[in-house]
Amino acid sequence: MLPEVEAWLRSRTSSVADWPLDALLERKGATTISVVLPARDERETVGEIVSVIRHELHALVDEVVVIDSRSTDDTAAVAGRAGAAVHAQDEILPDLKPLDGKGEALWKSLAVTSGELLTFIDADLRDFRASMVTGLLGPLLSDPSVAYVKGSYDRPLLDAPTGGGRVTELVARPLINLHWPELAGFVQPLAGEYAGRRSALERVPFLTGYGVELGLLLDLHSMAGLDALAQVDLGSREHSHQSTEALGAMAGQIMLAAWSRLERQGKMIPLHEPSVCLAQFHRTETGHQVLARNVSIAERPPMITLMN
């Protein structure tokens, strides 16, 4: 591992236990804080997450916002009853042509939140703990030079304490180590739990789909430098697991996100435009049936450009 990565790990990696709520309340002062949950068909978990934040962190968190990403169930109603301010993704900035994916929901949240610090939490978490929010906010409230904080954690799979995060281990981590080795110290580069300063988040683009987390990490590193990034060990994270086919589509979007940043940062000369069609196969009685899936990603510009 690069020496600068080892030095960064020592200075910019902490544990959730390092950031007790009482200490953060002393440091909060006039700083406003928003927690954002992008949610699509997450009625089973979103209410509990919102309730925990509202009840346990009411003195720290100024607003809890759920961006309902075209749910077909009553996710929005459940979140609202739990105390969240709920916004339908397509009703935010309605003059823009709607795009698909998680990145779109996260980007649009910047237009309906007011916090100087924003914490993003996936809405499908089980056994959610308020410390996941306080851990992410700790470095931001204690050090003005930190602009962005990623969560790190163990990811249980079935009955094993680890083994989840297959796209991270098989796709994202090899890509990062090959092309951005200075970022190799991030345990969970695709983590859906992270926090940042609005002043930084509004100045970077947001990729749509599952490329958003990698895109943010790479773009914020490019803009602010490694020392402006931190990570916090949040313990363990349990959520619903996707099918192998869904993970394949996710991997395709991660690779497209990496391709776009390699090209933008001048690290490669593209020989051709990558295909956005992913062929997958289903076994049928007559053999394998091909399923062609579009894994293309789009990009929203820095939010600050819409305000000028």
C-alpha positions in Angstrom: 0.0 0.0 0.0 1.2 3.5 -0.8 2.8 5.3 2.2 0.4 8.2 1.8 -2.5 5.8 2.1 -1.1 4.3 5.3 -0.6 7.8 6.7 -4.2 8.7 5.7 -5.6 5.6 7.4 -3.9 6.6 10.7 -5.1 10.2 10.6 -8.5 10.0 8.9 -10.0 6.7 10.0 -12.0 6.6 13.2 -14.6 4.5 15.0 -18.2 5.3 15.8 -17.2 5.1 19.5 -15.0 8.1 19.0 -18.0 10.3 18.4 -20.5 10.2 21.3 -23.7 12.2 20.9 -22.9 14.6 23.8 -19.6 15.6 22.3 -21.2 16.3 18.9 -24.0 18.4 20.5 -21.2 20.6 22.0 -19.6 21.0 18.6 -22.8 21.5 16.6 -23.3 25.2 17.5 -25.3 26.9 14.8 -24.4 24.2 12.2 -27.6 22.8 10.5 -27.8 19.1 9.7 -30.0 17.2 7.3 -30.3 13.4 7.0 -31.5 12.1 3.6 -32.9 8.7 2.8 -33.4 7.7 -0.8 -36.2 5.1 -0.8 -38.0 2.9 -3.3 -40.4 0.3 -2.0 -38.8 0.2 1.4 -41.9 0.3 3.6 -40.6 -2.5 5.8 -37.5 -0.5 7.1 -37.8 3.2 6.3 -40.2 4.0 9.1 -38.0 2.5 11.8 -34.9 4.4 10.5 -36.8 7.7 10.5 -38.2 7.1 13.9 -34.8 6.3 15.5 -33.3 9.4 14.0 -36.2 11.6 15.0 -36.4 10.3 18.6 -32.7 9.8 19.5 -31.1 12.6 17.5 -33.7 15.3 17.6 -31.2 17.7 19.2 -28.6 17.1 16.6 -30.4 16.6 13.3 -32.5 19.5 12.0 -34.4 17.7 9.3 -35.0 14.1 8.1 -35.9 14.0 4.4 -37.0 10.9 2.4 -36.8 11.1 -1.4 -39.4 8.7 -2.6 -38.0 7.2 -5.8 -41.2 6.1 -7.6 -42.3 3.6 -4.9 -45.1 1.3 -5.8 -45.9 0.6 -2.1 -46.7 3.0 0.7 -43.1 3.9 1.5 -44.0 7.6 1.4 -46.9 7.3 3.8 -44.9 5.2 6.2 -42.0 7.7 6.2 -44.3 10.6 6.7 -46.0 9.0 9.7 -42.6 8.4 11.2 -41.8 12.1 11.0 -39.9 12.6 7.8 -40.4 15.3 5.2 -41.2 13.3 2.1 -40.6 14.5 -1.5 -41.4 12.6 -4.7 -38.3 12.4 -6.8 -40.0 13.5 -10.0 -41.7 16.5 -8.4 -38.3 18.1 -7.5 -37.0 20.4 -10.2 -40.0 19.4 -12.4 -38.7 21.4 -15.4 -35.9 18.9 -15.9 -36.4 15.7 -17.8 -36.6 12.9 -15.1 -33.7 10.5 -14.9 -33.6 7.1 -13.3 -31.7 5.7 -10.4 -30.4 6.4 -6.9 -28.0 9.1 -8.0 -30.9 11.1 -9.3 -32.7 11.0 -5.9 -29.5 12.0 -4.0 -28.8 14.9 -6.4 -32.3 16.2 -6.2 -32.2 16.1 -2.4 -29.8 19.0 -2.5 -32.6 21.1 -3.8 -35.1 20.3 -1.0 -32.8 20.2 2.0 -31.3 23.1 4.0 -28.5 21.6 6.1 -24.9 22.7 5.9 -24.0 19.1 6.6 -25.8 16.3 4.8 -25.9 12.6 5.8 -27.1 10.0 3.4 -28.5 6.7 4.7 -29.9 3.8 2.7 -33.5 3.1 3.5 -33.2 -0.7 3.4 -31.1 -1.0 6.5 -32.0 -3.5 9.2 -31.1 -3.1 12.8 -30.4 0.6 12.2 -28.6 2.4 15.0 -28.5 6.2 15.6 -24.7 5.9 15.9 -24.5 5.4 12.2 -25.5 9.0 11.8 -23.4 10.4 14.7 -20.4 8.4 13.5 -20.5 10.0 10.0 -21.0 13.5 11.4 -18.2 13.3 13.9 -15.3 14.2 11.6 -17.2 16.9 9.9 -18.2 18.6 13.2 -14.7 18.3 14.7 -12.5 19.2 11.8 -13.3 21.9 9.2 -10.8 20.5 6.8 -12.9 17.3 6.3 -15.4 17.6 3.5 -16.6 14.1 3.0 -16.9 11.0 5.3 -17.6 7.4 4.2 -18.9 4.7 6.4 -17.1 1.5 6.7 -18.5 -1.7 8.2 -18.7 -5.5 8.0 -21.4 -6.8 5.7 -23.0 -10.1 6.8 -24.1 -12.5 4.1 -26.7 -15.2 5.0 -25.4 -16.7 8.3 -21.8 -15.5 7.9 -20.6 -12.2 9.6 -18.9 -11.1 6.4 -19.2 -11.9 2.7 -21.5 -9.2 1.6 -20.5 -6.4 -0.7 -19.7 -8.7 -3.6 -19.7 -5.9 -6.2 -17.2 -4.0 -4.1 -14.8 -6.9 -3.8 -15.0 -8.1 -7.4 -15.4 -4.9 -9.3 -14.9 -1.6 -7.4 -11.9 -2.5 -5.2 -9.8 -3.9 -8.1 -10.7 -0.8 -10.2 -9.7 1.6 -7.4 -6.4 -0.2 -6.7 -5.5 -0.3 -10.4 -6.3 3.3 -11.2 -6.7 5.3 -8.0 -4.4 3.5 -5.5 -4.3 6.6 -3.3 -8.0 5.7 -2.5 -7.2 2.1 -1.7 -7.7 2.7 2.1 -11.5 3.0 1.8 -13.0 -0.2 3.2 -16.4 0.3 1.6 -16.0 2.6 -1.4 -19.6 1.9 -2.5 -21.1 2.4 1.0 -24.5 4.0 0.9 -23.9 5.7 4.2 -21.8 8.8 4.0 -21.9 12.5 4.9 -20.5 15.7 3.4 -20.5 19.5 3.5 -23.1 21.1 1.2 -20.4 23.4 0.0 -18.6 20.4 -1.4 -21.5 18.3 -2.6 -23.0 21.1 -4.6 -19.8 21.5 -6.6 -19.5 18.0 -8.0 -21.7 16.2 -10.5 -23.9 13.2 -9.5 -24.0 10.1 -11.7 -27.3 8.3 -11.8 -27.8 4.7 -10.9 -25.3 2.7 -8.9 -22.4 4.7 -10.2 -23.2 7.6 -7.8 -21.1 6.5 -4.9 -17.9 5.8 -6.9 -18.4 9.0 -8.8 -18.7 11.1 -5.7 -15.6 9.5 -4.1 -13.5 10.1 -7.2 -14.8 13.6 -7.9 -14.5 14.8 -4.3 -11.0 13.4 -4.1 -10.2 15.2 -7.4 -11.7 18.5 -6.2 -10.6 18.5 -2.5 -7.7 16.1 -2.1 -7.2 13.0 0.0 -6.9 14.8 3.3 -10.4 16.2 2.9 -11.8 12.7 3.0 -12.3 10.4 6.0 -14.0 7.2 7.0 -15.6 5.9 10.1 -16.0 2.3 11.2 -19.7 1.9 11.9 -19.6 -1.8 13.0 -21.9 -4.0 11.0 -24.5 -3.2 8.3 -27.3 -5.5 7.4 -29.6 -4.9 4.5 -31.6 -6.8 1.9 -29.4 -8.7 -0.7 -30.0 -8.5 -4.4 -30.0 -11.3 -7.0 -26.9 -12.2 -8.9 -28.5 -10.7 -12.0 -29.1 -7.4 -10.3 -25.5 -7.4 -9.0 -24.4 -7.9 -12.6 -26.3 -4.7 -13.7 -24.8 -2.9 -10.7 -21.3 -4.0 -11.7 -21.9 -2.7 -15.2 -22.8 0.7 -14.0 -19.8 0.8 -11.6 -17.5 0.0 -14.6 -19.1 2.7 -16.7 -18.7 5.2 -13.9 -15.0 4.3 -13.6 -14.6 4.6 -17.4 -16.1 8.1 -17.4 -13.7 9.3 -14.7 -10.7 7.7 -16.2 -11.5 9.6 -19.4 -12.3 12.9 -17.7 -9.1 12.8 -15.6 -7.0 12.0 -18.6 -5.9 8.6 -17.4 -6.9 6.8 -20.6 -7.4 7.4 -24.2 -10.7 5.7 -25.1 -10.4 3.3 -28.1 -14.1 3.1 -28.4 -17.3 4.0 -26.6 -18.2 1.2 -24.1 -21.4 -0.7 -24.8 -24.2 -0.1 -22.4 -26.0 -3.4 -23.2 -25.5 -6.2 -20.7 -26.4 -9.7 -21.9 -27.6 -12.1 -19.2 -29.1 -15.5 -19.4 -32.0 -17.5 -18.0 -32.3 -21.2 -18.1 -35.5 -22.3 -19.8 -36.9 -25.7 -20.8 -35.5 -25.2 -24.3 -32.1 -23.8 -23.3 -30.7 -20.5 -22.3 -32.8 -17.4 -23.0 -30.9 -14.1 -23.4 -32.0 -11.1 -21.4 -30.5 -7.8 -22.7 -30.4 -5.1 -20.0 -29.5 -1.4 -20.5 -27.0 -0.4 -17.8 -26.3 3.1 -19.1 -25.8 5.9 -16.6 -26.4 9.6 -17.0 -25.0 12.6 -15.1 -26.4 15.6 -13.3 -24.2 18.7 -13.2 -23.0 20.3 -9.9 -26.1 21.6 -8.2 -24.5 25.0 -7.8 -24.6 25.5 -11.5 -28.4 25.6 -11.4 -28.4 28.3 -8.8 -26.4 30.8 -10.8 
